Amino acid sequence: MAGTHTILVAEDETAFAVVVEMVLEADGYEVVTVADGREALAWLKEHTPSMAILDVNMPHMSGIDVCARMKRVNRLKDVPVVILTAHKDNNTRELARQAKADALIPKPLEGKDFRALVRRVMAGERQPI
């Protein structure tokens, strides 16, 4: 279904990262998982993913900061970015908007909804944040 699309997942909670990876791989995506924002930026220096899924709270740098940096780089500015968050506050939503994220997904994930959102965002649909 997804062909050779690569999705970068930056998530510091190992068990949660494994679940996200399993769901995405079941849909045919190649998944690269890193544990923090600094690792995400290091990987992005050499690679251009089809999508990035970034957790808000990670060591060294938040997913929102990684997103903002990605959107300032010509090669990465059009890569869809989905922000994962356990926070349901308006401040987190506003920060994600300002960073130009394409979608915001609340934790815990609902597998079916998550998969559908990934497909929509991968197809170029921005989701209201």
C-alpha atoms as one frame of an Amber mdcrd trajectory, in Angstrom:
protein
   0.000   0.000   0.000   2.548   2.585   1.102   5.356   1.366  -1.122   8.745
   2.688  -0.131   7.629   5.593   2.036   9.911   6.134   5.015   8.521   7.587
   8.223  10.784   9.025  10.907   9.401   8.410  14.397  10.988  10.367  17.251
   9.667   8.988  20.545  11.542   8.529  23.831   9.142   5.983  25.362  10.470
   2.714  23.941   7.279   0.670  24.375   5.185   3.360  22.710   7.712   3.707
  19.864   7.507  -0.060  19.247   3.703   0.090  19.006   3.832   3.014  16.548
   6.481   1.219  14.495   4.423  -2.013  14.379   1.276  -0.174  13.262   3.116
   1.731  10.526   5.056  -1.304   9.289   1.791  -3.276   9.102   0.630  -0.641
   6.612   3.799  -1.117   4.548   5.834   1.885   5.641   9.551   1.719   6.341
  10.059   3.145   9.837  13.139   4.746  11.332  12.859   5.255  15.092  15.000
   7.611  17.156  14.770   8.347  20.887  15.057  12.139  21.007  15.048  15.388
  19.095  18.808  15.567  18.721  18.901  12.094  17.134  16.057  13.141  14.826
  17.998  16.174  13.591  21.159  14.100  13.123  19.234  11.576  10.995  17.536
  14.370   9.030  20.913  15.840   8.029  21.428  12.850   5.716  17.871  11.695
   4.943  14.546  13.049   3.736  11.606  11.034   5.078   8.143  10.878   3.528
   6.764  11.920   6.940   7.964  12.647  10.464   6.036  11.716  13.612   7.493
  13.617  16.557   6.659  13.365  20.251   6.311  16.697  22.048   8.222  15.745
  25.213  11.622  14.231  24.505  15.094  14.666  25.962  17.368  17.339  24.457
  14.758  18.882  22.132  10.988  18.742  21.781   9.200  17.445  18.723   7.782
  20.926  18.195  11.314  22.375  18.049  12.379  19.654  15.595   9.330  20.436
  13.455  10.095  24.163  13.419  13.668  23.469  12.341  12.528  21.064   9.612
  10.121  23.627   8.169  13.002  26.153   7.809  15.085  23.785   5.625  14.208
  23.834   1.913  14.740  20.081   1.490  12.518  19.272   4.483   9.907  22.064
   4.521   7.311  20.041   2.597   7.756  16.849   4.645   4.503  16.323   6.563
   4.999  16.454  10.321   2.646  14.868  12.831   3.068  15.874  16.472   2.279
  13.275  19.167   1.251  14.619  22.542  -0.247  13.576  25.837  -1.026  17.266
  26.437  -4.508  18.369  25.509  -3.995  22.063  26.247  -4.373  24.986  23.863
  -0.761  26.085  24.396   0.576  22.828  22.904  -1.830  23.185  19.950  -0.721
  26.774  19.365   2.973  25.839  19.522   2.352  23.031  16.990   0.550  25.508
  14.694   3.390  28.012  14.979   5.916  25.282  14.128   3.826  24.524  10.991
   2.999  20.946  11.992   0.552  19.223   9.658  -1.374  17.339  12.335  -1.567
  16.758  16.072  -2.352  13.308  17.481  -3.289  12.847  21.133  -1.884   9.991
  23.194  -2.924   7.310  23.833  -3.352   6.376  20.184  -6.437   4.777  18.742
  -4.913   2.426  16.143  -7.604   2.783  13.484  -7.776   6.582  13.817  -3.977
   6.880  13.841  -3.622   4.802  10.686  -6.316   6.823   8.894  -4.704  10.109
   9.914  -1.279   8.971   8.700  -2.802   8.022   5.321  -4.584  11.388   5.012
  -1.514  13.418   5.953   0.684  11.305   3.662  -1.790  12.113   0.872  -1.205
  15.812   1.484  -4.173  16.699   3.664  -3.330  19.075   6.499  -5.397  18.327
   9.573  -6.840  21.135  11.699  -4.725  21.539  14.807
